[in-house]
């Protein structure tokens, strides 16, 4: 397994920008690891920051559009049967469906920063046939800061980019907290708006 992952990173290095793009599209390896490796490539001068940013945002968005499409046209039964091949398990589906039903379409942005939820949240959005333009806009909006963060962390770590999980934890905890606050404010705004319509 370790050798396979090492071979994947060798391939990503050879492909440069396209390595980041494809790495995020297929997401065999978590996006934060691919992006931190992209940061390492930037630090060595093999690629440039803005090209890596563009490919990271594009690749991450395409991956989520694919999951949206699976939700829209495959539905829950299909994903329960074949989701394991995409590293999506029933617990991910249950958690993401719960969040989507509880918080609505506005959760698509904030949930991108919440572990477990962020990968599978696109599926209930597809099942609910959330407007694709709205979904895409919120996904891109979340992918931009996520990509920037891990590229910068990868640049900072340089040769030690493999330590990204440990190094990123102090950054991720506040982001998760801010995301939860954002979701709360969104719910409050929605509640006030609905109450205003009824009165």
C-alpha positions as CSV (number, residue, x, y, z in Angstrom):
1,X,0.0,0.0,0.0
2,X,2.8,2.4,0.9
3,X,4.6,1.6,-2.3
4,X,1.4,2.3,-4.3
5,X,0.9,5.7,-2.6
6,X,4.6,6.5,-3.3
7,X,4.1,5.6,-7.0
8,X,1.0,7.9,-7.1
9,X,3.0,10.8,-5.7
10,X,5.8,10.1,-8.2
11,X,3.2,10.3,-11.0
12,X,1.7,13.5,-9.5
13,X,5.1,15.1,-9.6
14,X,5.7,14.1,-13.2
15,X,2.3,15.5,-14.2
16,X,2.7,18.8,-12.3
17,X,-0.4,20.8,-12.6
18,X,-2.4,18.0,-14.1
19,X,-1.2,15.8,-11.2
20,X,-3.0,18.1,-8.8
21,X,-6.1,18.3,-11.0
22,X,-6.4,14.5,-11.4
23,X,-5.4,13.8,-7.8
24,X,-8.3,15.9,-6.6
25,X,-10.7,14.6,-9.2
26,X,-10.3,10.9,-8.3
27,X,-9.4,11.6,-4.6
28,X,-7.8,8.2,-3.9
29,X,-5.6,10.2,-1.5
30,X,-7.3,12.9,0.7
31,X,-7.3,16.4,-1.0
32,X,-5.3,18.0,1.9
33,X,-2.4,15.6,1.2
34,X,-2.5,16.1,-2.5
35,X,-2.6,19.9,-2.1
36,X,0.2,19.9,0.5
37,X,2.3,17.9,-1.9
38,X,1.4,20.5,-4.5
39,X,2.7,23.1,-2.1
40,X,6.0,21.2,-1.8
41,X,6.3,21.2,-5.7
42,X,5.7,25.0,-5.6
43,X,8.5,25.3,-3.0
44,X,10.9,23.5,-5.3
45,X,10.0,25.7,-8.2
46,X,8.5,22.8,-10.3
47,X,5.1,24.6,-10.6
48,X,3.7,28.0,-9.8
49,X,1.2,28.9,-7.1
50,X,-1.7,30.3,-9.2
51,X,-1.6,27.4,-11.6
52,X,-1.7,24.9,-8.7
53,X,-4.6,27.0,-7.2
54,X,-6.6,26.8,-10.4
55,X,-6.1,23.1,-10.8
56,X,-6.9,22.4,-7.2
57,X,-10.1,24.3,-7.3
58,X,-11.1,22.8,-10.6
59,X,-10.2,19.3,-9.6
60,X,-12.0,19.5,-6.3
61,X,-15.1,21.0,-7.9
62,X,-15.3,18.3,-10.6
63,X,-15.0,15.6,-8.0
64,X,-18.0,17.1,-6.1
65,X,-20.0,17.5,-9.2
66,X,-19.4,13.8,-9.9
67,X,-20.8,12.9,-6.5
68,X,-23.7,15.3,-7.1
69,X,-24.5,13.5,-10.3
70,X,-24.3,10.1,-8.6
71,X,-26.8,11.3,-6.0
72,X,-29.1,12.8,-8.6
73,X,-29.1,9.8,-11.0
74,X,-28.0,6.8,-8.9
75,X,-29.7,7.6,-5.6
76,X,-29.1,6.2,-2.2
77,X,-29.6,2.5,-3.2
78,X,-26.8,2.8,-5.8
79,X,-24.4,4.5,-3.4
80,X,-25.1,1.9,-0.6
81,X,-24.1,-0.8,-3.1
82,X,-21.2,0.8,-4.8
83,X,-20.2,3.7,-2.6
84,X,-17.4,1.7,-0.9
85,X,-15.5,1.8,-4.2
86,X,-15.5,5.6,-3.8
87,X,-14.5,5.4,-0.1
88,X,-18.0,6.5,0.8
89,X,-19.6,4.3,3.5
90,X,-23.2,4.2,4.9
91,X,-22.1,6.3,8.0
92,X,-20.9,9.1,5.6
93,X,-24.2,9.0,3.8
94,X,-26.2,9.0,7.0
95,X,-24.3,12.0,8.4
96,X,-24.4,14.0,5.3
97,X,-28.1,13.4,4.7
98,X,-28.8,14.4,8.3
99,X,-26.8,17.7,7.8
100,X,-28.5,18.4,4.5
101,X,-32.0,17.9,5.8
102,X,-31.3,19.8,9.0
103,X,-29.4,22.8,7.5
104,X,-30.6,22.9,3.9
105,X,-28.7,24.0,0.8
106,X,-26.7,26.6,2.6
107,X,-24.7,23.9,4.3
108,X,-22.9,23.0,1.1
109,X,-20.3,25.8,1.7
110,X,-19.7,25.3,5.4
111,X,-19.8,21.5,5.3
112,X,-16.7,21.5,3.0
113,X,-14.6,22.2,6.1
114,X,-16.1,19.6,8.4
115,X,-14.4,16.1,8.5
116,X,-16.5,13.1,7.3
117,X,-19.4,15.4,6.2
118,X,-17.5,17.4,3.6
119,X,-16.8,14.5,1.2
120,X,-20.3,13.1,1.1
121,X,-22.5,16.3,1.4
122,X,-22.7,16.5,-2.4
123,X,-24.7,13.3,-2.6
124,X,-27.9,14.4,-0.7
125,X,-27.6,17.7,-2.7
126,X,-27.9,15.6,-5.9
127,X,-30.7,13.4,-4.5
128,X,-32.6,16.6,-3.6
129,X,-31.8,18.0,-7.1
130,X,-30.4,21.2,-5.6
131,X,-30.0,23.8,-8.5
132,X,-26.6,22.8,-10.1
133,X,-25.6,26.5,-10.5
134,X,-26.1,27.2,-6.8
135,X,-24.3,24.0,-5.9
136,X,-21.3,24.7,-8.1
137,X,-21.0,28.3,-6.9
138,X,-20.9,27.3,-3.2
139,X,-18.5,24.4,-3.9
140,X,-16.1,26.7,-5.8
141,X,-16.4,29.3,-3.0
142,X,-15.3,26.6,-0.4
143,X,-12.6,25.1,-2.6
144,X,-10.7,28.3,-3.0
145,X,-9.8,28.9,0.7
146,X,-9.3,25.1,1.2
147,X,-6.9,24.9,-1.7
148,X,-5.0,28.1,-0.7
149,X,-4.6,26.9,2.9
150,X,-3.0,23.5,2.1
151,X,-0.9,24.9,-0.7
152,X,0.6,27.4,1.7
153,X,1.0,24.8,4.4
154,X,2.8,22.6,1.8
155,X,5.1,25.4,0.9
156,X,5.9,26.1,4.5
157,X,6.6,22.4,5.3
158,X,8.7,21.8,2.1
159,X,10.4,18.5,2.4
160,X,8.3,17.7,5.5
161,X,5.0,17.9,3.6
162,X,4.1,14.4,4.8
163,X,3.6,15.9,8.3
164,X,0.6,17.9,7.0
165,X,-2.0,16.1,9.1
166,X,-0.3,17.0,12.4
167,X,0.8,20.4,11.2
168,X,-2.6,21.4,9.9
169,X,-4.6,20.5,13.0
170,X,-4.2,23.9,14.7
171,X,-5.4,25.6,11.6
172,X,-8.4,23.2,10.9
173,X,-9.9,23.4,14.4
174,X,-10.6,27.2,14.2
175,X,-11.9,26.7,10.6
176,X,-14.3,24.0,11.8
177,X,-15.5,26.3,14.6
178,X,-16.0,29.2,12.2
179,X,-17.9,26.8,9.8
180,X,-20.2,25.8,12.6
181,X,-20.8,29.4,13.6
182,X,-21.6,30.1,9.9
183,X,-24.1,27.3,9.8
184,X,-25.8,28.6,13.0
185,X,-26.0,32.2,11.6
186,X,-27.4,30.8,8.3
187,X,-30.1,28.9,10.2
188,X,-30.9,32.0,12.3
189,X,-31.2,34.1,9.1
190,X,-33.4,31.5,7.5
191,X,-35.6,31.3,10.5
192,X,-36.0,35.1,10.8
193,X,-36.7,35.3,7.0
194,X,-39.4,32.6,7.2
195,X,-41.0,34.1,10.3
196,X,-41.1,37.5,8.4
197,X,-43.0,35.9,5.5
198,X,-45.6,34.4,7.8
199,X,-46.3,37.6,9.7
